Amino acid sequence: MNLLRAQAYSYSKRNIREYYGLLNLDEGCSADDVRESFRKLAKQYHPDGGSSTADSATFIRIEEAYRKVLSHVIEQTNARL
């Protein structure tokens, strides 16, 4: 593996860990766990939710994390099949 590829892999691995952390999940969780965590956090941070913790910037980060982690979980599941 060349250096550039190794750095990109390390960067993406670090990012995916951060995304799992934003959703309060551990690697190896199920797609249902990802969806459940996202729904809970969306209710808490969605700007139209009326919550005292509503924050559009945080919601956008959580939504991005949801998409990335769900894709990662589905990739991992398909790789095991």
HELIX and SHEET records of a PDB file:
HELIX    1   1 LEU A    3  LEU A   22  1                                  20    
HELIX    2   2 ALA A   31  TYR A   45  1                                  15    
HELIX    3   3 SER A   56  ARG A   80  1                                  25    
END                                                                             
